[in-house]
Every structure is written in structure tokens, then in C-alpha cells.
């Protein structure tokens, strides 16, 4: 465990050219500062969840197949509470904590078998129940604000190099029975992409990441490899809308060399990964990572949008970041020079939270290794609040608004960053 210096703006790179049409990158007052980057046991904390009071976190480590529990009451001095192995079951993929902080719920990938949900007491970290899911490969789980239901994106990945797969992924809604968690009921929702324009694999929806609206009534699920988003009514367990995320055109750096220059015309499928509802539940924020090979479709369109987007619930774009985040990465020496011909900075995580009365969107760059935050109180005119470096390949992202903290779980170097949001 070691301290991390506060960072916001680093010296600009030489030999940089870029165009930013949709968002100003003028240097604001710094609103993010790193408190600590700590190294828990294991090599790859991937997804992290926080208790509602923000004093405890749980992370999943997919490489060692275990779960870590941490006390962050003093965020500058995280204390490990324990590590629990789930290797006898499978690979942990995601985690949530119930609103009362009594249970941690972990989704488990079991090779060629239906996935599992495992339930752990937060007090003693002992497993108290398990539940078999209706499909293979649960990838993301989210819990409603009242703690009554879970929504699980079951991707059912087989071979991502040979899409479409033979088994279509689904979404499961779990109604939790706190008297007997193993008896919780499950409703399975098929995602039908027939007739949806712009999708890549109509027979294989590939649910990736799930977010739940603040009122707990709706779920939004990214169908990443299909470049689409599904909206689900949780009460009726039915799909209400599916829309394509479409493409974005801007200037980018497409050459893997020793300089960054956003001067080449680029068109990419957004292919969003992380998704979040705005605080009023009327809009969606997506991190447009990309996840298919460019050669797959033969149209020379790139994979990934290299930025982030705000959609309304009908699928219309109300804000597009364009190349502005890559320009920020260049300005701060975060740009991954050897990823230009692939997917650039690869924004992956997206969370929206109300901090000090402001609605703030947080996004992580998997390849640039940084976190960026925007005030989106004006939904069509986001304002940059700050950018800060993270550990390598930030995968998980959680915001604790009551404590003005944001955390990233960094898969490649096995660290977790705790970052202060300044009021």
C-alpha cells in the first residue's frame, strides 16, 4: 500500500495536433485527487462494490477466483478484512452489496454449466446461500435501490472469435427471498434482436453490462458486440425497447507510432460497455469501448467510439464527446500510443452520481489508465471537472457520494485506487 500524489494536469506533450468539436477541454479547477492506491491480495481485482455507508468494499478477483473484503473507513489506510476463495465453484465476475450491507452477492462463471449467484454474510464473510442461474456466463449484476431485485446480464460467451454463438445470452431478474435466499425466484428474459436495424449478430444478443434506474423500475443493458442497448421493465420482466448505438465520426490518431495526432478521419461503432442512468432516470450515459474485430463486417468501420455518449430513452443522441476525451488524454500524457490502430483509449466504465448537489458522470479509460469526471447538470453541455491517473487497466468503478469518494479496480496491476472528489 502506498500513497499516490495528487494529480490533475500534467505537462502537455510536444508534437500534438487535435480537433475538439463537441466539448471544451479548458483546464478547470481540479476536482479529483488521489488519496491512495493500494494492493490487495491477488493479482486482478476486477469489479468493486461499496456498502451504502461507504465504509466497506468488496472486490472480485477473476484470476485467483476469490473475493476480497476491505474496510475503508479511513480511506487513506484500507484494511483487509479477509479473502474468500470460490475456486471450487468457478470464476467470480461481478458483485453487489445489499442496501442494508448484510450480504455481498457474487455472480460466478462456471465453465459449460449454468452460472451461480453466491451470497456471503458481510459480517463474517461466510457463504450462506447459492442460486443457479438460467444461463451460462453471468457477466454483470445490479441491485435495485430497495434491495428487492437483482438484474443479471448473462452473456453466454463461447468463442468471441467465432460469433454468433450457438446459445443466445439472456437477462435474468431475481426476486430476492431474504428468508431463504436459495429459494429466490428467477424470471428469464430472452432478447430478441430480429428487426432491430444496426445490430451485428441478430441471433446472439451478447448482454454485457447492466444498470438500474434510480427509481428501480427500469434496467438498461448494453449488448456490446451488437452495438445496441436494451431497456427492460423490471416489474413485468419485459423488454420495452432496443436501439442501436450507431456510429460516430470524428478525427482520431490511427497510427501506432511515437506521437499522438488527432488528424485522421475515423468512423467507429460505439459498441458501449459501461452504462449508467442519469439521476432523473431520463437519460443514459455510455462508455463506448468497442469489442469486435474491425475485419468482422468488411465495411472498414472501426470498433468502439473512443469517447462517451448521452442517449435519451428513445435512443436519440443528446450529447457526444467526440474526440475530446482523447484530446484530454494527450494533453495529460495519458494517451496509449500503441493502441491507436485498435480502439484508442477504450472508455469502459461509466457511473453517474449526485455529488454535492451536482450530477456527475465518471468514466474510466482502460488503455489510458485514467478517470475523468464531468458535471452533466446541463445534459447537452457537460463540463469537465477533472482527470486523474489510475492503476493499469481500470475495470471496476464505484462512486460513494456520501463520502465524496470514487474507486477504481485496476485489473492489470492488481490495485485499487481511492480518489477524493473535491466539493
C-alpha positions as CSV (number, residue, x, y, z in Angstrom):
1,X,0.0,0.0,0.0
2,X,1.4,3.3,-1.0
3,X,0.4,6.9,-1.3
4,X,-0.3,8.4,-4.7
5,X,0.5,12.0,-5.4
6,X,-2.4,14.3,-6.2
7,X,-2.6,14.8,-10.0
8,X,-4.8,16.7,-12.4
9,X,-2.9,18.3,-15.2
10,X,0.5,17.1,-16.4
11,X,2.7,18.9,-18.9
12,X,1.3,18.8,-22.5
13,X,3.0,16.6,-25.0
14,X,5.1,18.0,-27.8
15,X,4.1,17.3,-31.4
16,X,0.4,17.1,-30.7
17,X,-2.4,18.1,-33.0
18,X,-6.1,17.6,-32.2
19,X,-9.5,18.9,-33.0
20,X,-12.3,19.0,-30.4
21,X,-15.7,19.9,-31.8
22,X,-18.1,18.9,-29.1
23,X,-16.6,19.6,-25.7
24,X,-14.2,22.2,-24.3
25,X,-11.1,20.9,-22.5
26,X,-10.1,24.1,-20.9
27,X,-8.4,23.5,-17.5
28,X,-11.0,23.9,-14.8
29,X,-10.3,23.9,-11.0
30,X,-9.1,20.4,-10.2
31,X,-11.9,18.3,-8.6
32,X,-10.2,14.9,-8.4
33,X,-7.2,14.0,-6.2
34,X,-5.8,10.6,-5.4
35,X,-5.8,9.5,-1.8
36,X,-4.2,6.1,-2.1
37,X,-3.5,3.3,-4.5
38,X,-3.4,0.0,-2.5
39,X,-2.5,-3.5,-3.5
40,X,-4.9,-6.1,-2.0
41,X,-4.0,-9.8,-2.1
42,X,-4.2,-11.4,-5.5
43,X,-3.3,-10.2,-9.0
44,X,-6.5,-8.8,-10.5
45,X,-9.3,-7.0,-8.6
46,X,-11.8,-6.6,-11.4
47,X,-15.1,-5.3,-10.2
48,X,-15.7,-3.5,-6.9
49,X,-18.8,-2.7,-4.9
50,X,-19.3,-0.5,-1.8
51,X,-21.7,-0.6,1.1
52,X,-24.2,2.3,1.2
53,X,-22.4,4.0,4.1
54,X,-19.1,3.7,2.1
55,X,-17.1,2.1,4.9
56,X,-16.6,-1.3,3.3
57,X,-15.9,-2.6,-0.2
58,X,-15.9,-6.0,-1.8
59,X,-14.0,-6.8,-4.9
60,X,-13.8,-9.9,-7.2
61,X,-10.6,-11.3,-8.4
62,X,-11.2,-13.4,-11.5
63,X,-7.6,-14.7,-11.9
64,X,-7.3,-16.3,-8.5
65,X,-11.1,-16.9,-8.2
66,X,-11.6,-15.2,-4.9
67,X,-13.4,-12.3,-3.2
68,X,-11.8,-9.7,-1.1
69,X,-13.4,-7.7,1.8
70,X,-11.9,-4.3,2.8
71,X,-12.5,-1.7,5.4
72,X,-12.1,1.8,4.0
73,X,-13.4,3.8,7.0
74,X,-10.1,5.6,6.8
75,X,-9.7,5.8,3.0
76,X,-6.0,6.6,3.3
77,X,-5.4,3.3,5.2
78,X,-7.5,0.5,3.7
79,X,-7.6,-2.6,5.9
80,X,-8.1,-6.1,4.6
81,X,-10.9,-7.9,6.4
82,X,-10.5,-11.2,4.6
83,X,-10.3,-13.1,1.3
84,X,-12.7,-15.9,0.4
85,X,-11.9,-18.4,-2.4
86,X,-14.7,-19.5,-4.8
87,X,-12.4,-21.7,-6.9
88,X,-14.4,-24.8,-6.1
89,X,-17.4,-23.2,-7.9
90,X,-15.9,-21.1,-10.7
91,X,-14.8,-17.6,-11.7
92,X,-16.3,-14.5,-10.0
93,X,-17.4,-11.9,-12.5
94,X,-19.4,-9.2,-10.6
95,X,-20.5,-8.2,-7.1
96,X,-23.1,-6.1,-5.4
97,X,-23.8,-5.3,-1.7
98,X,-27.4,-5.2,-0.4
99,X,-28.6,-1.8,0.7
100,X,-28.6,-2.9,4.4
101,X,-25.0,-4.1,4.0
102,X,-25.9,-7.5,5.3
103,X,-25.0,-9.5,2.2
104,X,-22.5,-9.5,-0.7
105,X,-23.9,-11.2,-3.8
106,X,-21.4,-12.5,-6.3
107,X,-22.0,-13.8,-9.8
108,X,-20.0,-16.9,-10.9
109,X,-19.0,-18.1,-14.3
110,X,-19.0,-21.9,-14.4
111,X,-17.4,-23.4,-17.5
112,X,-20.1,-25.0,-19.7
113,X,-22.6,-25.0,-16.9
114,X,-25.2,-22.6,-15.7
115,X,-23.8,-19.7,-13.7
116,X,-24.3,-19.2,-10.0
117,X,-25.1,-16.5,-7.5
118,X,-23.3,-16.8,-4.2
119,X,-24.4,-15.0,-1.1
120,X,-22.0,-14.0,1.7
121,X,-22.6,-12.5,5.1
122,X,-20.7,-9.2,5.3
123,X,-20.2,-9.7,9.0
124,X,-18.2,-12.9,8.9
125,X,-17.7,-13.4,5.1
126,X,-19.2,-16.9,5.2
127,X,-21.3,-18.1,2.3
128,X,-24.9,-18.5,3.4
129,X,-26.7,-19.5,0.1
130,X,-26.3,-20.1,-3.6
131,X,-28.7,-19.9,-6.6
132,X,-28.4,-21.4,-10.0
133,X,-28.9,-19.0,-12.9
134,X,-30.7,-19.9,-16.2
135,X,-27.8,-19.4,-18.5
136,X,-24.0,-19.8,-18.9
137,X,-21.7,-16.9,-18.2
138,X,-23.2,-14.2,-16.0
139,X,-21.2,-11.1,-16.7
140,X,-22.8,-8.2,-14.8
141,X,-25.2,-7.8,-11.9
142,X,-27.0,-4.8,-10.4
143,X,-29.4,-4.5,-7.5
144,X,-32.5,-2.3,-7.2
145,X,-32.2,0.6,-4.7
146,X,-34.7,-1.1,-2.4
147,X,-32.7,-4.4,-2.5
148,X,-35.6,-6.5,-3.6
149,X,-34.4,-7.5,-7.0
150,X,-31.3,-8.3,-9.0
151,X,-30.8,-7.9,-12.7
152,X,-28.2,-10.2,-14.3
153,X,-26.7,-9.9,-17.7
154,X,-25.9,-13.4,-18.9
155,X,-23.7,-13.1,-21.9
156,X,-23.2,-16.8,-22.5
157,X,-19.8,-16.3,-24.2
158,X,-18.5,-19.2,-26.1
159,X,-15.8,-18.1,-28.5
160,X,-15.7,-14.4,-29.1
161,X,-13.6,-15.0,-32.3
162,X,-16.5,-17.1,-33.8
163,X,-19.6,-15.0,-33.2
164,X,-22.5,-15.5,-33.3
165,X,-22.5,-18.2,-30.7
166,X,-24.9,-21.2,-30.6
167,X,-26.5,-20.2,-27.3
168,X,-28.1,-16.7,-27.1
169,X,-27.4,-14.8,-24.0
170,X,-30.3,-13.6,-21.8
171,X,-31.1,-11.3,-18.9
172,X,-32.4,-12.7,-15.6
173,X,-34.4,-10.8,-13.0
174,X,-34.0,-12.3,-9.5
175,X,-36.6,-11.5,-6.8
176,X,-34.7,-12.0,-3.5
177,X,-36.2,-14.0,-0.7
178,X,-34.4,-12.9,2.3
179,X,-36.0,-15.6,4.4
180,X,-34.4,-18.2,2.2
181,X,-32.0,-16.7,-0.4
182,X,-31.5,-20.1,-2.2
183,X,-35.3,-20.0,-2.9
184,X,-35.2,-16.6,-4.6
185,X,-37.3,-16.7,-7.8
186,X,-35.9,-16.1,-11.3
187,X,-37.5,-14.7,-14.4
188,X,-35.5,-15.2,-17.6
189,X,-35.8,-12.7,-20.4
190,X,-35.0,-13.5,-24.0
191,X,-33.5,-10.6,-26.0
192,X,-35.0,-10.7,-29.5
193,X,-33.0,-8.7,-32.0
194,X,-34.9,-9.6,-35.1
195,X,-36.0,-6.5,-36.9
196,X,-33.6,-4.2,-35.0
197,X,-31.6,-2.3,-37.5
198,X,-27.9,-1.8,-37.0
199,X,-27.2,-4.9,-34.8
200,X,-24.3,-7.1,-35.7
201,X,-25.4,-10.6,-34.6
202,X,-29.3,-10.8,-34.5
203,X,-29.3,-14.4,-33.2
204,X,-26.8,-13.7,-30.4
205,X,-27.6,-10.7,-28.2
206,X,-24.4,-10.8,-26.0
207,X,-25.7,-8.9,-22.9
208,X,-22.6,-7.2,-21.3
209,X,-23.4,-4.7,-18.6
210,X,-26.5,-3.7,-16.7
211,X,-27.6,-0.6,-14.9
212,X,-30.8,0.1,-12.9
213,X,-32.7,3.4,-12.9
214,X,-32.7,5.4,-9.7
215,X,-36.4,4.5,-9.1
216,X,-35.7,0.8,-9.5
217,X,-38.2,0.4,-12.3
218,X,-36.1,0.0,-15.4
219,X,-32.8,-1.7,-16.4
220,X,-30.6,-0.8,-19.2
221,X,-28.4,-3.5,-20.7
222,X,-25.6,-3.0,-23.2
223,X,-25.4,-5.6,-25.9
224,X,-21.8,-4.7,-26.7
225,X,-20.9,-6.9,-29.6
226,X,-24.2,-5.9,-31.2
227,X,-23.7,-2.2,-30.7
228,X,-27.1,-1.9,-29.1
229,X,-28.9,-1.1,-25.8
230,X,-31.9,-2.9,-24.4
231,X,-34.4,-1.3,-21.9
232,X,-36.2,-3.7,-19.6
233,X,-39.2,-3.1,-17.4
234,X,-38.3,-4.8,-14.1
235,X,-41.8,-5.3,-12.7
236,X,-43.1,-7.0,-15.8
237,X,-39.8,-8.6,-16.7
238,X,-40.2,-7.5,-20.3
239,X,-38.1,-5.7,-22.9
240,X,-39.6,-2.3,-23.7
241,X,-37.1,-1.0,-26.3
242,X,-33.9,-2.0,-28.1
243,X,-32.0,0.6,-30.1
244,X,-28.7,0.6,-32.0
245,X,-25.9,2.8,-30.6
246,X,-25.0,3.5,-34.2
247,X,-21.6,5.1,-35.3
248,X,-19.7,8.2,-34.5
249,X,-17.4,10.1,-36.9
250,X,-14.6,12.3,-35.8
251,X,-10.8,12.9,-36.1
252,X,-8.5,10.3,-34.4
253,X,-5.0,9.0,-34.3
254,X,-5.0,5.8,-36.3
255,X,-1.2,5.1,-36.4
256,X,0.8,3.2,-33.8
257,X,3.8,5.4,-33.7
258,X,5.6,7.6,-31.1
259,X,3.3,10.7,-31.4
260,X,-0.3,11.4,-31.0
261,X,-2.1,13.4,-33.6
262,X,-5.9,13.5,-33.9
263,X,-6.0,14.4,-37.6
264,X,-7.3,11.3,-39.4
265,X,-10.9,10.7,-40.3
266,X,-12.4,8.0,-38.1
267,X,-15.8,6.3,-38.1
268,X,-16.5,3.7,-35.3
269,X,-19.3,1.7,-34.0
270,X,-19.8,2.9,-30.4
271,X,-20.2,-0.7,-29.0
272,X,-20.8,0.6,-25.5
273,X,-19.7,-1.4,-22.4
274,X,-20.4,0.5,-19.2
275,X,-23.8,2.3,-18.9
276,X,-25.5,4.4,-16.3
277,X,-28.8,6.2,-15.8
278,X,-28.8,9.9,-15.0
279,X,-30.1,10.9,-11.6
280,X,-33.6,11.7,-13.0
281,X,-33.7,8.4,-14.9
282,X,-34.4,10.2,-18.2
283,X,-31.0,9.6,-20.0
284,X,-28.3,7.1,-20.4
285,X,-24.5,7.6,-20.3
286,X,-22.4,5.0,-22.2
287,X,-18.7,4.3,-22.3
288,X,-18.0,3.3,-25.9
289,X,-15.2,0.8,-25.6
290,X,-15.7,-1.4,-28.6
291,X,-15.4,-5.2,-28.6
292,X,-15.4,-6.6,-32.2
293,X,-12.6,-7.1,-34.7
294,X,-12.6,-4.4,-37.5
295,X,-12.3,-7.1,-40.2
296,X,-15.5,-8.8,-38.9
297,X,-18.0,-6.9,-41.1
298,X,-15.9,-5.9,-44.1
299,X,-17.1,-2.3,-44.1
300,X,-13.9,-0.7,-42.7
301,X,-15.7,0.8,-39.8
302,X,-13.7,0.7,-36.6
303,X,-14.8,-0.9,-33.3
304,X,-15.5,1.4,-30.5
305,X,-16.4,5.1,-30.4
306,X,-13.3,6.3,-28.4
307,X,-15.5,8.5,-26.3
308,X,-18.8,8.6,-24.4
309,X,-22.4,9.4,-25.3
310,X,-25.6,10.5,-23.6
311,X,-28.8,9.0,-25.1
312,X,-32.4,9.7,-24.3
313,X,-34.6,6.6,-23.6
314,X,-35.8,6.6,-27.2
315,X,-32.2,6.2,-28.4
316,X,-31.6,9.7,-29.7
317,X,-28.1,11.1,-29.0
318,X,-28.3,14.3,-26.9
319,X,-24.5,14.6,-26.3
320,X,-21.5,13.0,-28.0
321,X,-18.0,13.6,-26.6
322,X,-16.3,13.1,-30.0
323,X,-12.5,13.1,-29.7
324,X,-12.5,15.4,-26.7
325,X,-11.5,12.7,-24.1
326,X,-8.7,11.5,-26.3
327,X,-7.5,15.1,-26.5
328,X,-7.6,15.3,-22.7
329,X,-5.5,12.1,-22.6
330,X,-3.0,13.6,-25.0
331,X,-2.8,16.8,-23.0
332,X,-2.1,14.9,-19.8
333,X,0.3,12.3,-21.4
334,X,-2.1,9.5,-20.8
335,X,-2.7,8.6,-24.4
336,X,-1.8,5.0,-25.3
337,X,0.4,5.5,-28.3
338,X,0.4,1.8,-29.3
339,X,-3.4,1.5,-29.3
340,X,-4.2,4.0,-32.0
341,X,-4.9,1.4,-34.7
342,X,-7.0,-0.6,-32.4
343,X,-9.5,1.2,-30.1
344,X,-7.6,4.1,-28.7
345,X,-8.3,5.0,-25.0
346,X,-11.2,2.5,-24.7
347,X,-13.5,4.1,-22.2
348,X,-15.0,1.2,-20.3
349,X,-16.6,2.1,-17.0
350,X,-19.5,4.6,-16.6
351,X,-21.2,5.7,-13.4
352,X,-23.4,8.7,-12.7
353,X,-23.9,10.1,-9.2
354,X,-25.1,13.2,-7.4
355,X,-22.1,14.8,-5.6
356,X,-22.6,18.0,-3.6
357,X,-25.9,18.6,-5.4
358,X,-24.3,18.2,-8.9
359,X,-25.0,15.4,-11.3
360,X,-21.6,14.0,-12.2
361,X,-20.6,11.4,-14.8
362,X,-17.4,9.4,-14.1
363,X,-15.7,7.4,-16.9
364,X,-12.6,5.2,-16.9
365,X,-10.2,4.6,-19.7
366,X,-9.0,1.0,-19.8
367,X,-6.0,1.7,-22.1
368,X,-5.2,5.3,-21.0
369,X,-5.3,4.3,-17.3
370,X,-7.2,7.4,-16.1
371,X,-10.5,8.5,-14.6
372,X,-12.4,11.6,-16.0
373,X,-15.4,13.4,-14.4
374,X,-18.0,15.7,-15.9
375,X,-20.7,17.9,-14.5
376,X,-23.7,16.9,-16.5
377,X,-26.3,19.1,-14.8
378,X,-26.8,20.6,-18.2
379,X,-27.4,17.4,-20.1
380,X,-26.4,18.8,-23.5
381,X,-23.4,20.7,-22.3
382,X,-21.2,18.6,-19.9
383,X,-18.5,20.5,-18.1
384,X,-15.1,18.8,-17.4
385,X,-14.4,18.6,-13.7
386,X,-11.1,16.7,-13.7
387,X,-9.0,13.9,-14.7
388,X,-6.7,11.7,-12.6
389,X,-4.4,8.7,-13.3
390,X,-5.4,5.2,-12.1
391,X,-3.6,1.9,-11.9
392,X,-3.3,-0.1,-15.0
393,X,-6.4,-1.1,-16.9
394,X,-9.2,0.2,-14.6
395,X,-12.1,-2.3,-14.9
396,X,-14.4,-1.7,-11.9
397,X,-15.8,1.7,-10.9
398,X,-17.9,2.7,-7.9
399,X,-18.8,6.1,-6.5
400,X,-19.6,6.8,-2.8
401,X,-21.4,10.1,-2.9
402,X,-21.9,10.3,0.8
403,X,-18.2,10.4,1.3
404,X,-17.1,12.2,-1.9
405,X,-15.1,9.2,-3.0
406,X,-14.7,7.3,-6.2
407,X,-12.8,3.9,-6.5
408,X,-11.4,2.1,-9.5
409,X,-10.4,-1.6,-9.5
410,X,-7.3,-1.9,-11.8
411,X,-7.1,-5.4,-13.3
412,X,-3.7,-5.4,-14.9
413,X,-1.6,-4.3,-11.9
414,X,-3.9,-5.6,-9.2
415,X,-4.5,-2.3,-7.4
416,X,-7.5,-0.3,-6.2
417,X,-7.4,3.5,-6.4
418,X,-9.3,5.6,-3.8
419,X,-9.9,9.1,-5.2
420,X,-11.3,12.2,-3.5
421,X,-13.9,14.3,-5.2
422,X,-13.4,17.8,-4.0
423,X,-16.6,19.8,-3.3
